[in-house]
Structures are given as structure tokens and as C-alpha cells.
Amino acid sequence: MALTNREFRALMRLPGLRARLRGVAEGVATRTRANLAAARVDAEVTVEEGIRPRGRSYARVIHDDPFGEFGTKDVPRHRALGRAIGGK
């Protein structure tokens, strides 16, 4: 049985589902902060949440160290966010 578009959008707006997404993102944010601290990087980590235009809920973790995630020739790579979500 497939959900209609209206049912899907209603499901994505449920407070319990959005709270779960926020909780998972907060856990990733906590691990990201720990990884940044271990790399001795002073960066702010925030969680942003909302609903995409087609109705899907999201929660994302953002940090303001633009080059450290992947590194440059002058900035060492630390992969704080990638490691927090289980990336290699």
C-alpha cells in the first residue's frame, strides 16, 4: 500500500518524527564538537531543521570551518563531521 502525497506530507510533519530527526542530529553535533576539539579547531557547530519544499522533514549539522573537513594545501584535513556520522 502506497502513501498518497497528502499522507506523506502529514507523516513528515509529525512532531515525534521531527523530534527523532532532531535527536539524531544533536548526537552527530555532539560527536562533531568532540572531533573538532580533538583536532584543536575552534568552530561553531549548529543543528538546522525544517521541511523541504516537497514536504520531507530534515535536520542537518553544520560547522563553520569551511576548509578543515576536506583540507587544503594550507589547512590540514580533520573530517570532524564525516567521522561523526561514521564516514571513513
Salt bridges, closest charged atoms under 4 A:
GLU26 OE2 - ARG22 NH2 2.93
GLU48 OE2 - ARG60 NH1 2.58
GLU49 OE2 - ARG22 NH1 2.96
ASP65 OD2 - HIS78 NE2 2.59
GLU69 OE1 - HIS63 NE2 2.96
GLU69 OE2 - ARG79 NH1 3.44
